[in-house]
Amino acid sequence: MPPEPISLGVRDAAHRLGISPVTIRRLIRRGELPAFRVGARVLIAHADLRAYAATRPAVRPTVSPPAPAGKGEISE
């Protein structure tokens, strides 16, 4: 298993948190998630991402569970 990266790009950080890259950029702009630039790339330290994730409320599943049989069906 490869070691964890020291820092992540915006897209990778978003994927790990289950949110969009736009939301990651918004968090950085607001100062809620520390980030730094290396050339044109915006990077987030893995430790900062873990610290931010620990403060987040539990994330809802992205896929809804199937409806119970007989519910949600259109009857004629």
Backbone bond lengths (Angstrom), bond angles and torsions (degrees), N, CA, C in turn:
res aa  C-N    CA-C-N  psi(-1)  N-CA   C-N-CA  omega(-1)  CA-C   N-CA-C  phi
1 M - - - 1.450 - - 1.527 108.32 -
2 P 1.342 117.28 128.03 1.470 119.69 -179.24 1.526 111.02 -69.45
3 P 1.330 117.06 151.84 1.467 119.79 178.62 1.528 110.63 -67.56
4 E 1.336 116.06 156.31 1.458 120.33 177.59 1.522 109.03 -65.77
5 P 1.328 117.29 142.60 1.463 119.25 177.29 1.526 110.68 -69.05
6 I 1.311 115.85 153.37 1.464 120.86 177.63 1.521 110.27 -71.80
7 S 1.323 115.90 -36.16 1.460 120.20 179.13 1.522 109.30 -141.97
8 L 1.327 114.63 161.66 1.460 121.73 -178.31 1.519 109.90 -129.60
9 G 1.316 115.68 149.66 1.450 120.58 172.75 1.523 110.13 -75.59
10 V 1.299 116.19 170.66 1.466 122.01 -177.31 1.530 110.70 -58.70
11 R 1.319 117.43 -45.35 1.463 120.62 -177.72 1.532 112.01 -64.02
12 D 1.336 116.88 -44.52 1.463 120.68 179.31 1.527 111.10 -65.68
13 A 1.320 117.01 -40.72 1.467 120.70 178.56 1.527 110.13 -62.86
14 A 1.316 116.87 -42.63 1.465 121.20 179.07 1.523 110.34 -62.04
15 H 1.313 116.26 -43.46 1.459 120.93 179.77 1.529 110.67 -61.25
16 R 1.317 117.10 -43.48 1.474 120.79 -179.07 1.521 112.30 -65.05
17 L 1.342 117.00 -33.05 1.463 120.24 -179.99 1.524 112.95 -89.86
18 G 1.328 116.75 -11.23 1.460 119.84 -178.72 1.514 113.05 74.56
19 I 1.335 116.57 30.66 1.464 121.71 177.94 1.523 108.21 -128.64
20 S 1.309 117.21 174.47 1.460 120.49 -176.87 1.537 111.48 -84.23
21 P 1.336 116.31 155.99 1.462 119.62 174.89 1.529 112.53 -58.93
22 V 1.316 117.42 -32.11 1.472 121.00 177.77 1.527 109.58 -62.31
23 T 1.321 117.18 -40.79 1.463 121.16 178.76 1.523 110.61 -65.99
24 I 1.326 117.17 -39.88 1.472 120.54 177.02 1.525 109.36 -59.61
25 R 1.336 117.32 -46.87 1.470 120.52 180.00 1.527 110.84 -62.15
26 R 1.333 116.71 -37.90 1.465 121.15 178.60 1.532 110.14 -64.03
27 L 1.331 117.41 -43.26 1.466 121.57 178.48 1.524 110.64 -62.36
28 I 1.328 116.92 -39.39 1.468 121.37 178.69 1.528 109.44 -65.14
29 R 1.334 116.57 -46.30 1.471 121.12 -179.61 1.528 111.63 -59.75
30 R 1.335 116.61 -39.30 1.469 121.58 -179.86 1.525 112.71 -75.62
31 G 1.332 116.76 -11.59 1.461 120.06 -178.18 1.520 113.35 84.53
32 E 1.329 117.41 10.96 1.461 121.51 -179.95 1.523 112.32 -82.07
33 L 1.323 116.67 -20.74 1.463 121.96 179.89 1.527 107.82 -133.81
34 P 1.332 117.52 112.90 1.470 119.69 -179.99 1.530 111.06 -65.22
35 A 1.313 115.59 144.59 1.462 121.48 178.20 1.521 108.52 -150.79
36 F 1.325 115.24 165.75 1.461 120.54 177.53 1.519 109.10 -144.83
37 R 1.315 115.09 159.43 1.466 121.11 -179.78 1.519 110.85 -102.77
38 V 1.318 114.21 141.20 1.462 122.25 169.57 1.525 104.08 -129.61
39 G 1.317 115.09 101.30 1.460 118.95 -172.70 1.514 108.65 65.78
40 A 1.329 116.28 -126.08 1.454 120.78 179.86 1.525 112.49 -89.74
41 R 1.327 117.86 -11.07 1.469 121.73 -176.60 1.527 111.88 -83.69
42 V 1.322 114.96 139.99 1.456 121.94 172.78 1.521 105.80 -101.27
43 L 1.344 116.07 125.41 1.456 121.07 -177.68 1.525 110.67 -122.17
44 I 1.321 114.51 149.82 1.454 122.09 177.64 1.523 107.05 -119.52
45 A 1.323 117.07 127.91 1.464 120.54 177.48 1.528 108.59 -64.12
46 H 1.326 115.63 137.39 1.459 120.28 -178.08 1.527 110.95 -57.80
47 A 1.315 117.30 -39.12 1.475 120.97 178.42 1.528 110.99 -62.35
48 D 1.338 117.71 -39.26 1.469 120.96 178.35 1.527 110.87 -67.39
49 L 1.325 116.23 -37.73 1.462 120.08 178.81 1.529 110.14 -66.02
50 R 1.334 117.34 -42.67 1.471 120.95 177.16 1.534 110.69 -62.16
51 A 1.325 116.90 -42.98 1.470 121.02 179.76 1.529 110.24 -62.91
52 Y 1.322 117.87 -42.80 1.461 120.89 178.80 1.530 110.07 -64.56
53 A 1.335 116.88 -44.32 1.467 121.17 -178.75 1.523 111.09 -60.59
54 A 1.323 117.56 -33.93 1.467 121.22 -179.76 1.526 112.02 -67.98
55 T 1.334 117.27 -21.59 1.466 120.30 -179.17 1.525 112.55 -93.03
56 R 1.326 116.86 -10.07 1.465 120.74 -177.50 1.517 111.74 -79.26
57 P 1.321 117.21 146.49 1.463 119.13 172.55 1.530 109.41 -69.37
58 A 1.300 116.56 163.45 1.467 120.97 179.81 1.525 109.38 -57.89
59 V 1.312 115.68 141.13 1.466 121.78 -178.52 1.521 109.50 -89.37
60 R 1.324 115.16 137.35 1.461 119.83 176.06 1.519 109.42 -70.18
61 P 1.341 117.64 149.85 1.464 119.02 177.11 1.522 110.07 -62.43
62 T 1.320 116.33 145.88 1.462 120.03 -178.92 1.520 111.66 -80.12
63 V 1.320 117.93 -18.22 1.462 121.61 179.65 1.515 107.82 -112.87
64 S 1.325 115.55 128.24 1.455 119.68 179.43 1.522 109.69 -72.82
65 P 1.331 117.43 142.55 1.460 118.90 175.60 1.520 109.32 -68.06
66 P 1.321 117.86 154.27 1.470 119.51 -179.64 1.523 110.60 -64.92
67 A 1.319 115.61 147.39 1.469 120.91 178.50 1.520 108.81 -68.93
68 P 1.329 117.39 144.92 1.463 119.82 176.58 1.523 110.47 -60.25
69 A 1.313 116.30 151.25 1.463 121.19 -179.06 1.523 109.80 -56.43
70 G 1.316 115.64 135.69 1.443 120.35 176.61 1.518 114.27 89.05
71 K 1.308 117.59 -10.65 1.464 120.31 179.62 1.530 109.04 -108.12
72 G 1.281 115.30 144.04 1.451 120.05 177.26 1.527 113.29 82.33
73 E 1.325 116.53 -1.24 1.460 119.78 178.13 1.517 108.65 -90.10
74 I 1.283 116.09 147.75 1.471 121.08 178.71 1.513 107.72 -89.23
75 S 1.319 115.64 124.55 1.472 118.86 178.05 1.510 108.79 -98.18
76 E 1.309 115.05 149.33 1.467 119.61 -178.59 1.490 111.01 -101.15
